[in-house]
Amino acid sequence: MHYSDDDPDQDFEQLDGDVAEYARHNGHADLLRECIDGSTGH
């Protein structure tokens, strides 16, 4: 992950994309766990 020193808008867009990507992967991990052990998150 690389953020620029001179463009805060570009930095925000990069951070926003990183957070969205993390959330997607986290959601996939939750679905896998629910399939394996049947428990659901809160």
DAMO-V961742 format. One record per residue. RES is the residue in one small letter. PSI is psi as a letter, one per 40 degrees, with the letter a starting at -180 (NA if undefined). Layout:
{{RES;PSI} {RES;PSI}}
//
This chain:
{{m;h} {h;h} {y;i} {s;i} {d;e} {d;e} {d;g} {p;d} {d;d} {q;d} {d;d} {f;d} {e;d} {q;d} {l;d} {d;d} {g;d} {d;d} {v;d} {a;d} {e;d} {y;d} {a;d} {r;d} {h;d} {n;d} {g;d} {h;d} {a;d} {d;d} {l;d} {l;d} {r;d} {e;d} {c;d} {i;d} {d;e} {g;e} {s;i} {t;i} {g;i} {h;NA}}
//
